[in-house]
């Protein structure tokens, strides 16, 4: 699977991916701040994508932080591409970029969040070796959130 840096021409497709998960994460597509975040991540080289046929994106990831603590700020995989290795490819790509030792953090659904099961995000991060940590503020849709960490040595 080929992971590539996102480019400005990917913005519309990134918004399509965002729209597909708004039920779990709250409004993004109509939020000018989210659009600015996407554009900034593309400009600084911290947004990566997996492309399908044509310009269609199968998944995307945006990262942040600085060594020794890095963050997965946003990871989304198109519904019809889930369980096909897209998320793992995106994660492998960014994890390989960071100097060790380091810690990688991600905030995802709390165990009681209705989207925790259907999205598969908690199980996905656990399979990659992330360990559940403290709870954090609820998401914009009101659902619980929890920080997960992975230590890379």
Buried (B, 14 or more C-beta within 10 A) or exposed (E): BEBEEBEEEBBEBBBBBBEBBBEBBBEBBEBEEBBEBBBEBBEEEBBBBBBBEEEEBBBBBBBBBEEBEBBBBBBBBBEEBBEBBBBBBBBBBBBEEBEEEBBBBBBBBBEEBEBBEEBBBBEBBEEBEBEBEEEEEEBEBEBBBBBBBBEBE
